[in-house]
């Protein structure tokens, strides 16, 4: 529960470098997300699906984590980058 998909194809994903830059540039938000449930949340750029492209994946432990993370992000994109969320 609490999973989120963006359903974008490879052509619609940003360049992998752009995704890495977004995560580095907004490290404060990444830390806030990780601190929702310290040690149980992982956030990373997924370069494995589409060559040269990426999106963000967030792994979380509970439905409450998912809700808190979505409040921090505040929308369907993380500083211009689409993201997916999975209960792990």
C-alpha positions, -999 to 999 in steps of 0.1 A, spaced: 0 0 0 11 35 -7 29 26 -39 31 52 -67 39 48 -104 43 75 -130 37 53 -161 61 73 -183 80 57 -211 117 61 -217 112 89 -242 95 109 -215 121 105 -187 148 131 -181 185 125 -187 202 105 -160 225 134 -153 195 157 -146 181 132 -121 214 129 -103 217 167 -102 182 170 -88 190 146 -60 223 163 -52 209 199 -55 180 190 -31 199 170 -6 180 187 22 147 173 9 163 139 4 175 139 40 140 149 52 125 120 33 151 95 47 144 108 82 107 100 80 116 65 91 154 65 95 170 33 82 139 21 65 137 45 35 159 45 4 159 71 -23 179 67 -55 182 75 -92 171 44 -113 193 43 -144 185 7 -151 153 9 -172 162 32 -200 197 39 -214 208 75 -207 175 82 -188 165 79 -152 138 86 -126 137 85 -89 127 54 -68 118 57 -32 115 25 -11 95 29 22 83 6 50 48 17 60 17 35 47 24 63 71 59 66 56 43 69 21 20 96 33 47 116 50 70 114 20 43 126 -4 36 156 19 73 165 18 75 162 -20 41 179 -25 33 166 -60 39 141 -87 74 152 -94 105 157 -72 120 190 -83 112 183 -120 119 146 -119 92 119 -120 94 94 -91 81 60 -82 74 47 -47 73 11 -35 67 -5 -1 97 -27 5 
